[in-house]
Amino acid sequence: MPDTPTPPPQPVTIKKYANRRLYNTASSSYVTLDNLCRMVKENTDFVVIDAKTGEDLTRSVLTQIIVEEENKGQNLLPISFLRQLIAFYGDNMQWLVPSYLESTMKTFAKNQEQMRTYLQQALGGLFPFGSFEEVGKQNMAMIEQAMKMFTPFAADQAASPTQSAPPGSPDSLREMQQQLDQMKRQLEQMAQIKPQE
């Protein structure tokens, strides 16, 4: 008799009350944003719901965690990246941004694990790139560069206002597609990095 696949665990439910307190229903205890941040890092899935209305508040609470981490001086999100992200709200390309960012971050996470494994094998766990803060800055620079691919017109117009095709024209869409294809090729090449024998 074949083994039936084990269903994935249900996410932990966190209830948010009117006094802004967060209650973990799995541990029957009140938690803080720091506790939820730790749960994210431990890959513990959770949803946050309004205790009174049942509304899903997960997105806003995760955003609060990011703001808290940024306020602690982590500074993973460069100001230029934040400005670009804000500029997409209400833009006609807004629908494309979430899936693109999600795909980029998944590829980045996969490459990060490959690089970490390679470094542990090749260097016995020593990390040659300096502090993790520097690595974080380099990683965000890569994501920021990827975001610029969505706004090639701003960079082109700054250099030469007459060179770029107007947004929405066939030429501008072709130009954007070429840049996306180039980025995809670069990410695929990064994914193929293997330790040298």
N, C-alpha and C positions, 0 to 999 in steps of 0.2 A: 504494500500500500504506500503510495508516494506521500512524502512529507508535505503537509499543507504549509504554505508560506506564512511566517509570523507577521501579523499586521503591524504597521509602524505604531509606536506609542502615541497616544493622544497628547496634544500639547497641554501643558499645565495652564490652568485658568487663574488669572490674576484679576481680582475685582478692585476697581478704583471707586472709592467713596467720595461723597461731596466735599469732605474735609481734606481731599487729595491723598488720603492714606491708601496704600496698596496692600491687598490681602492675598496671600498665596493659599489657594484652596487645597493644594496638595500637602503642604506642610502645616496648614492651619496656623499660620503666623503672619504678622505684618512684615512687609519687606520695604526696602528702599530702592532708589534707582541704581545704587551701587550693587545691590544684590541682583537686580535684573541684568545689569551689565555683566556680572560674573556668570550668570546663567547663559547669556549669549555666547561668551567666550568658551563655555563648557559645552556648547552645542545643545543646550536644553531648550527645546521649543516651548514657547508660551504664547498665550493670547491675553490681551488686557481688555476687559469689558467694563462698561459703566455698571456699577452695582444696582442702580435704580432703573435705568432704561434698557440695559442689555446691549447698548451700542458698542461696536468694536473700536477700541481706542489704541490698538497696538501700534499703528503707524505714528501717532502723535507721541506716544510714550517712548518709542525707539528714537524719535527725533529729539526728545528731551534728553535722552541718554547721550546722544551725540553732542548736544549743546553743553551738557555738564562736563563731558570729557574735554571738549575744546576749552572750556573755562578753566580747567585744571592745567592748561598749558600744553596739552598734547599736540594741538595744531596740525592735524592731518589734512585739513581742508584749506588749501590756499585761498586767499581772498579773491583772486581772479577766477578760480574755479567756482566759488560761491556766486560771484556776479554772473557768470555764464549760466549757471544752473537757474538762478532767479529769472534771468532773461527769457528762459524757455517757457515759463508759466504764461499761458495764454497764447503762445506762439503756435502757428499751424503745424510745426514739427513736434509739438509737445508729446504727442502719442508715441513717437518713436524713442524718446529719451529713456523711459523706464526699462524697456526691454534691452536697449543697447547698454545701459549702465550695468544691468544685471548680468548680461552676457560677458561684458568686459571684466567685471569683478570675479565671476566664476573662473574665467580663463586665467586671470591674475592669481587667484587662490591656488589653482592647479599648478601653475608655474612656480609659485612660491614654495609649495610642498616639494616639488621636484628639486628646486635649488637647495632647499634645506637638507634634503636627503643626500644630495650630491656633496654638499659641504661637510656633512657629518662623516660620509664615507672617505672623502679625499683628505680632510683636514682634522679628523678626529674630533669634530665638534667645535673647533676653533672658528670664529667668525671673522673673516678678513676685511669686512667693509666698514669697520668702525662701529659707531653706536647705532642702535636700532632706530633712533630718531633720524639719523641720516638716511637710513634705508627707507624709512617711512616717507621722507621728503622726496626721495628718488621715485618711489612707487607712485606718489600722488602726482609728481611731474608727468609720469607716463599717462595717468588717467586724465590729467588736465590737457595734455597734448591730444588725447583721443577726443575730448570734448570740443577742442578747437576745430576738429574735422567737421563738426556740425555747424560751425559758424565760419566757414572759410572766407565769406564775403567781408566780414569785419576786418580780418587781417589784410586781405587784398586791397580793400578800399583805403586802409591806412597808408599802404605803400603807394598805390596808384588807383585813384577813384574810378578811372575809366577802363581799367583792365578787366574787371570781373563782370560776368553776366549778371543781370538783375535776378534777385531771388525768385524762384518759381519758374524761371525760363528753362527750356530744354537743355541749354548749355550748362546752366548752373547745376541742374539735377545730374547731368552726366558727369560733371566735375566732382560732385559730391560722391557719386557712386564709385568713381575711380579711386577717390581717397579712401572710401570705406573698404574697397577691395584690397588696396595697398595695406591698410591697417590689419585686415584679416590675414593677409599673407605673413605680415610681421609677427602676429600673435601665433600663427601656426608654426613658424620657424622657432619661436621661443619655446613652444610646447615640445619641440623635438630635441631640445638640448639634453644630451645624455652624458654621463661621466665618461671620460676617455679611459680606455682599457690600459 
